[in-house]
Amino acid sequence: MIRTVEGYEYKYLNRWLMLKRMRGSTLCSILLMIAGLLVHSSAYTQFTKYSNEFLNIGAGARGLAMASAQVASVSDATAGYWNPAALTYIRDNPQLSLMHAEYYAGVGKYDFASLALPLKDNKRTLGLTLLRFAVDDIPNTIFLVQPDGTVNFDNISTFSSADYAFILSLAQREKVWGDKQINFGVNAKIIHRQAGSFASAWGFGFDAATQITGNRWKVGIVAKDITTTFNAWSFTLDQAIREVFYETQNEIPGKSIELTAPQLLVGGSYNFRVGRKLNLLAEADLDVTFDGRRNTLISSNPVSIDPRAGLELSFRDVFFVRGGINNFQQVLDDRDTLNHKKIWIYQPSVGAGFKVGDVQIDYAFVNLANQSYPLYTHVFSLRIDLRRKEKKR
């Protein structure tokens, strides 16, 4: 799905063995190695731009309120989506995360659920994630006009265009040196996309991730679709539909393969202590794509870079206020169409949350378009720690 609103785009790692010290130069070398592999892959493969774009919408009201700046700081069940390596923070009890959002006045519906299950060895965590983005009740008007030219509204039926993804995650924690920690994670993704009974696709792909944690800082790296994710499309069109396509001079689709290019996410966060009861978390991420030139802050071929930044102010780890900014794009200024002047636009977001016992409720107020032509939506999510009942003696 192409994220477009009023014409605007809506927008192998070798495991480190016996690592005892890590310096900035080492981290930079690793990033350059990953980027080099992804660029090399994109140079010899034909990708579909914005393929499986529904997987880039985001997950959880906390992450959306922080403008999707989550690669480094995420530490809850939504990590299966943002950075699977961070699932290791869920060690004692399973955790469930649920989210529902409606876009474009309820036309598009987005549902997300994730479950994190810590394993008995206390070093590994298993994650299960399921998401659905769909537009339901789409009118099918192919047979609205009958062969004799009359209009029969009884021939109108409805169908859904839905995208599904199931993500299986596994994370492992490794304590390397001092108070530093490094986590590893992988995702296996199964994708199913369907447009009524006419077309469907199945796809499969892998992600690899790491997260390095210090006293107050964190660094996250996620290589998405490292082996390139594919969708195999098939179409089921009966003879009547084929005749309508032929008469209206529409192309009759056939089987096809859609490839998703690798994507690199790099982020860093720092937790500032504002007072005895206040903490300020700041994160900045870079979204590096390899499928050609995009309308981003740094745009080139085949690599484009889209930055994002988010803040979270917490009071006693109970009340939260959040904000963020992302999706920088250059567009024509509607107030100066004669000179074709271009301006920079962006997408802001804000949100809040509170935690009571084992339950946390988060809210995000997200702008799907830009500051000039706002298109807002409300997002709510729920997080529950599923504590095991202690056995009575």
Buried (B, 14 or more C-beta within 10 A) or exposed (E): BEBEBEEBBBBEBEEBEEEEEBEEEEBEEBBEEBBEBBBEBBEEEEBBBBBBBBBBBBBBBBBBBBBBBBBBBBBBBBBBBBBBBBBBBBBEBBBBBBBBBBBEEEEBBBBBBBBBBBEEEEBBBBBBBBBBBBBEEBEBEBBBBEEEEEEEEEEEEEBEBBBBBEBBBBBBBBEBEEEBBBBBBBBBBBBBBBBBEBBBBBBEBBBBBBBBBEEEBBBBBBBBBBBBBBBEBEBEBEEEBEEBBEEEEEEEEEEEEBBBBBBBBBBBBBBEEEEEEEBBBBBBBBBBBBBBEBBBBEBEEBBBBBBBBBBBBBBEEEEBBBBBBBBBBEBEEEEEEEEEEEBEBBBBBBBBBEBEEEEBBBBBBBBBBBEBBEBEBEBBBBBBBEEEEEEEE
